[in-house]
Structures are given as structure tokens and as C-alpha cells.
Amino acid sequence: MSSPPTLPCLFHATRDYSDINRIDSLDIPPAYTHFLERYLEPNLPVLIGPALTAQWRARQQWVCPDTGKPNFDNLREQLCTEKPIQVPVADCQCKDFTDQKRSTMDLKEFLDEWEEHSQSGVPSRTYLKDFHFVKTFPAYGAYETPGIFCDDWMNEFWTRRRDMDDDYRFVYCGGDGTFTPFHADVYRSYSWSANICGVKKWTLFPPNQEHLFQDQLHNTVYDIENVDPVQFPNFHKAKRFTIYQQPGHTLFVPSGWWHQVHNIGDTISINHNWCNGSNLDLLVESMTLDLKEVEREIDHLKEMMDQDEWIETCQKLLLLNSGWDWSTLWNMCSTIRERVKKQQLGEEVSLVTTVGTVLQDGIEVKRIAPSFPPPLVSQQPPLELTLRRVDAVLDFIRSDPSAVWFLQHIKDLKLQ
């Protein structure tokens, strides 16, 4: 079926990256309104000084004050219990399709190996990444989300879902030479990354240059420091910015900014992926493009299915490949709309990080990941604007017959 119409211009008529010649660096954390108007709405990155994170437990206890290196003794003592804790790691010297080879490792074994390499000066290849720290240590309190980042719909919604126990709050730990390959963040979300120790070299590429990153078969560059000029003849034309993120500094990475990150020295960082009304249109665009790609890839099977089977199959593959489908987007927007309506009416919205339950195989079990508290009114755009943006997306979904059929008949949702 044809795609629904373009979202109305409740978001941004244009996001112009052509005149950008540098990435701003702020010594003093900005007020929310300044951050909203200067960086969130125009979708521009900014590096913020260490005052934003100075009081964090992670800054004070995970780093040796005399050397600036990780305090491996404290990390082991505070995080390694008698029960082994499996953490996700990547092998930075082994490519696996478009990513690095992933596996799991005992946390204590990782810290021991990392410390040994650090002391001997041996480059690391094992990178602890995408570690759900808050879910693993819900009572630890390593950090507090800065107020300018509290309007975080992804974590507000995901940590309240009844069908899974998940979040987008991560810790990354790696030695000198570990890196994250070239990519744009999940769902084209925002991210913020706070450096606890070490230095990160970021190379960021403004949006709308994706055609320069791909070859004729739509493969994307994997490592920007090792690009085949025959396979990717136009990559050198891409506009880019390089910054070196020092300990304690926090980088805001906007939606759709492709980037690659290299660790210089032993590095620990805390990261969130997040979204809100300021980039909601970009998330919708990302999902619809992903759906079109799924439809293109299996177009040769379409004649073998009836219309309903085709819609359901495409949504299953979309969820498998991209991590979401129409129901994810609908439920997130509906959850946020309900909360914003309460705030608009002056009703109390709980800020307590409750535990709650989650359904697993039809059985209620205790949720591990603490819920992410919703933002204060002062930590988000005008509520009326947020409601108009959410309603625009919900209407956008309602305008697509395929989406409506899927939500009503497969997900049993009432599209009110």
C-alpha cells in the first residue's frame, strides 16, 4: 500500500546543516530553554564541560584521582559479587557483518583482563559496550540524568512496558584502541555520552550525506579510518567534524548524525539513547524508511501472500531488523500523551522510580530495570506543543490503512 502523507509542519520546516563550521563547546551547563532552542530543536551537537557530571558517584569512585585511570579495585569491590555477572563485549579486531563480533563475559574477568592490558601497555581488543548498568545495579546510583536530558521518551516508555524489561541506559568500558564502528544511533534517536575517564575521539557527520557513505549495493562504510576508495569513491567528500572528549565532559549527539568513536587510553562512559517531541518526526521518518526497505527486500514474495499476511509479515520483519513496529511507535506516543495531559491539567505525575512487574510467558514477574522518571514541566517544551506533535504522529499512523489493520487486528489496539 502507499505510504501515508508527510507529517504536518509541527516540527521543523528545515534543519540546515550547510553553514555549520564547528561544534559548540560550553564550559557551563546550559539552561534547559537555551539547550532546547540552540541544540535540540535545530538538531545540533554540543560538548558540555565537567560541571554537569562533577557530583556523580561514578566520577568520584570509578577513577583514581592521582592517575585519572580507572580504579579497578573499587570497580571490582563495588560491582563484582559472588554471583557472576555476564556483560556484553565486542571484539574490536573482528568484524561481523556491519558490526563487531559480540559475546558475553564475566564482569570480573573483563576487569582483570582490562587492568592487565593497561598495566602492560598492550592495546585492548575487548570493549564492554551496551551494558545495561541501571538494570543490573538498580540501587547503585552511579549518576543522575542531567535535567536537560530528562525529557526522554524512550526510557520513560521502555521502562514501563508490560511486555519486556528493557531500557536504553548504558555503560561503556574499554582500553586504548577500542572503538565503535561508523553508525547512526538506534531509531535515529538522540544520545548523550558522559566521559568518566579517558579520552574519546569522535568523528561526526551531519545528516543528509548518506549517499556518500554507501557503495552501489547499499553497503555502508564500516571503519572511517580504513575506507576502500574504489568501493566508496565519494566518501572523502562527506563533511565531518572531529572532537576530543576529555574526562568529565558530556557530548550531545543529535538524530541522524553518523559517527565513529575511538578510545584513547582507558575509557569509561555513561550513555543514554533517547527521544522526545523535538526529534519525533525523524524517528517516524526512520521507521517508515526501514519499512520500505523491508518491503523492497521481500517484494518477490508479495504475490504469494494475501494482503493481510503481507502486512503482518512486513511488520514482523521490521520488528526483527529494526527493533520496533507500528505498535511500538503508537504505544510510546500514547503513553507520553497520557502523561503530558495530566501535567497540562495540573494533576500529580509520580516521579518515583517504582519497580513494578512485567509479563514473561504470560506470568507476572518482578521488573528489574527501575522506571525512568518523567520530566518536570520545566524540563520539556511547552506542553501544548508536545501534545500537538504527538497527536500529529498518531493521526499520521491512523491515516495508513496498513498500520490501522495491523494495530487493530494483530495487536488488538483501539485507535482512539
N, C-alpha and C positions, 0 to 999 in steps of 0.2 A: 504494500500500500504506500501511497505517497506520504511524505513526511509532513508533520504539522507545520503551520506557518511560523515565521520567525517571532521570537518573543518581542512584545512591545518595548519601546524605548524607556523603560523604567530604570534601566541600568545605566549604560554609558553609550552615548552616541558614537564615540570613538575612543580608543585608547591608543594614543600616538606615542610610538617609541622612537621615531625618526630623529628627534632632536636631543635624545639622551646622550650626554658625553661623559658622565661619571655616575658613580653610585654614592649617595649621600652617606656621611658618617656623622653620628651625633654623640657627643660626649655625655650629654644629659638626656635621660629617657624623655621622650615627647609626651605631652598631654594627649589624652585619647582623641580629642577633636582634631588636633594637628596631625596625628598619625592617620586618622580616618581620611582627612581631606588631602593630605600630601602623599600618602603611600597606599593605603587600602583601596580607595576609590580609583585612582589612576593606575593601580597595579604596578607599583614601582618598588624596587628593593631598597632597604636601608640597613646600615650597620649601626648598632647601638652599643654604647660603652658599658663598662663593667658595673656601673652603679645599679643597673637593672637586676643583677643577679648576686650582688655582694653579700646579701644575708642568707643565701641558700646554704643548707646543710651540706650539700654536695660540694660547693665551693670551699667550705671551711674544713671538711673532714676527709674528702677524697684526694686531696692534694698535699704533698709535703711543702710546707711554707718556705723551707730553705732552698729546695731544688726546683720547685714548680712541677715536679714529676708526680705521677700517681702514687698515692700512699697505699701500696699493695697490702701492707699489714692491716691497715684499717679496713680496706675493702674486704679482705678475707674474714676478718673478725666480725664485721657487721653484716655481711651478706651471705657468707658460706656457713650453713648449718650442718648438722649431722646428716640430714636428708639431702642427697644430691639434687642440684638444681640444673636442669638442662636449659641451655641458652642457644639461640640461633647464631651461627657463624658462617662467614663466607670465605672461600679460598681466593685471595686476590690474584693468584697466579694461574687460575684455572677458569677459563670462560665456559659458560654453559648457556648456549643459545644467546639471548640478549643480556644475560646477567652473569654473575659469578656463581660457581658451584656452591650450593648451600648444604649445610648439615647442622647437626646439633652437637653440643659439647658440654661436659660438666663445667659449671662456673669456676670452681676452684682449680680445676685442671687448666682452664683457659688463663686464669690469673697467674698461675705458676709458670706456664709456658711464656706468657707475655713478659713477666718480670725477668725470666732467664734471658730472653732475647734482648730485652732492654739493657740489662747489665753487661751483656757480652757484645753489644753493638751490632747484633745480627738483624738484618731487616726482617720485618714481620710479613707473613702472608695470611695469617688468620685474623679476621676482622669480625668482632662481635657487633652485629647490627640488627636493627628492627627488634630489639629486646623490649618486651612489654614490661617495663620496670614497675610501674604503679600496680599493674595487675599481679605481678609476682610478689611485690612487697607493699601491700596496700596501706600499712600503718607506718611505713618508714619515714615519709616526709622529706625526701631529698630536695624538693624545690616547691615553689608556689608559682602557678601560672601568672605571669605579669598581667596587670589589668588591661593593657592594650591588646592582649591576645585572648581575652576571656570570652569574646563573642564567637564561640567555637561550636558550630552546629554539629560537626561530625562527632566529636567526643560527647557532647550533650546527648545526641541521639543514640549513638552506638552503645554507650554505657547504660542506656535504659531499654534496650531491645530485650524482648522476651524470648527471642529465638536463637540468641547467641551471646556469648560472654567475650566481648572484644573491645578494643579501643585503639586509638592512634597516638599513643604516648610512648615514646621510645628512648632508650639509651644506646649510644654507640661507643665502643671502646676499641682502639687499635693502635698498633705501634707504627713506627716510622715506615713510610712507604705504602701503607694500606690505603685503599681508595674505593670510591663508589663510582662505577662507570657512568657514562653520559646518559641522562634520562630527564624526563619531566615527571613531577610528583603525581602520585595516585589520584585519579579522578580529576586531574588538573587542579588539585587543591592548593591552598597556601601551605607553607611550612615556616616554622621558626626553629632556629638551631642555636642553642647557647653552648659556648665552648667552656668546659670546666678546666681543662688544661691542654697544653699543646697548641699547635697552630694548624689551621685548616686553610688550604689554598682552594679557593672557589673560582671557577670559571663559569660565568653566567651569560646566557644568550637570550636576548629579548625575543618575545613571541613573533610569529608570522614569518619565520625563516625556515620552517620545517622542510621545505623543498630543497634546501641546500644541504640538509643532513642525510638525505636518502639517496640510494642508488636506484637504478632502473627497476629493480624488483621490490622496491619499497623497504629494503633493509636500511636500518639506521646505524650511524656511526656508534661504535662501542666504546672506544678509547680515543679521546681527542688528541692524545699525545702520540698516537700511532695510527694515523689515518692513511689509507691507501689512496693516493691521488688519482689513480686510474678508476677505482671503484666509486670514489666520491670526488669528482673533479671540481665541484663548486663549493666544497666545504670551507675553503680558505676565504671565501667571500663573506662568510657569516660574521655579523657584528657580535662582539663579545667584550666582557669586562672581567678582569682578574682582580681579586681582592685577597688579602691575607688576614684571616680572622684570628685575633690574638686571644689569650686566655681571658675568660670572663665576658667577652663580647658576644652579642647576640645578633644574628642575621635574620632578617625577614625576607623570605623568598616568595615572590608573588606567583600567581597562577600562570602556568604555561611557560615559565622561564626554564628552558633546558639548562642543565648544569652538570658539571663533574667536580668531584671533591677529592683532594689529596691530603692525607695527614702528614704533617711534618713534625717528627718527634712523637712521643707517646701522647695520645689524644683521647679525651673523653668528652662527649657532648650529649646534651639532652635536647630532644626534638619532638615537636608535635606536627602532625598534618591536621589541617583544619579548614573550615569554610564558613561563610556566612552570606548575608544578603549582598555584600559588595562584589562577590565573585560567583554568585549563584548562576548567573547566565552562562558563565564559562564552564561550569560543571555540566549544565544541561547540554551545552554545545558538545562537550567531550563525550557524554553518554550517547547522544544521537549519532555522532560520527562513529563511535565504536559499534553501534547497532548497524549502521550502514555497512561497515566493514564485515561484520558477521554475515549480513545478508548477501554481500558480494561473494564471500568465500564459499557459501553453500548454495549459491544460486542454481547450480546444476542439479540440485536435489528438489527444487521447488515443485516441479511438475509431478513428483511422486507423492506429494502431500496435499491434503486439503488445506483450506485457508487457516483453520483453527490450529491444526498441527504445525503449520509453518510458523505461525506467531509464537506458539509455545516453545518450539524448538529454538527459534532465534533468541528468545528471552533466556532460555536455559544456557545457551552458549555464551550469551552476553554476560550472565552472572558468573559463569565459569572463567571466562577470559578477562573480564574487567572488574569483577568483584561486586557488581550491582546490576539492578534491572529497574524496570519502571516502578515496581513496588518499593524498592529501596528509596528512590527519589521521592515518591509520593508520601511514604511514611515519615521520612525525615522532615519534609516540608510541613506535613500535618502536625507533627509533634512540636515543631518550632512555632507554628501558628497558634496552637493552643496556649503555649506558654506566653507568647507576646500579647495575646488577647487578655490574659489575666493581668499582665503588667500594665496594659493600657487602661484596664478598669480599676487599677489600684489594688487588686487582690494580692494576697501574700503568695509568693513563689518560694518554695523551700530551697535554701542554699546548702542544706546538709548533704554530705556525700554518703547517702544510705547504701546499703549492700543489696538487699532485695533478693529475688530469685530469677532463675532463667530456666526455660524448658529444654530438657535434653531427653530425646526419645519419648516425649510425652510426659516426662516426670519433672516436677519442680525440684531443682537443686539450688543450693546457695550460690549466689553470684560471687565471683572472686574479685573482679575489677570494680573498684569503687566508682560510683556515678560521678560524672563531671558536673560541677555546679553551674547553673545558668548564669549569664552575665547580669550585673546590675543595669538599671536603666541608663546610668551614666557611662556604661562600658559598651554601648552599642549605638547605632544610628537612631534617628527619630523612629519611634515605634510605628507610626503611620506609614512611613516609607518602607519599613521592613514588611509590614502586612501587605502592602501593595505589590511588593516584589514576590512574596510567597504566593499570593493569590494569582499573580500573572503566570507563575510556573504551574500551579495546579490547574489553571484554565488551559494552559498550553498542553498539559497531559490529557485533559478532558477532550481536547479538540482532535486527538488522534484516535480513530476508531480501533486500531490495533491495540493501543495501550489500554483503552477502555475495556475491550473484550478480555484482555489478559488480566487486568486488575479485578474485574467483576467475576469472571468465570474460573480463573485459576487461583487467584489469591483471595477470592470471596470478600472483596473490599467494597464498601459503599462510598461512591464518589460524590459526597455531598458538598 
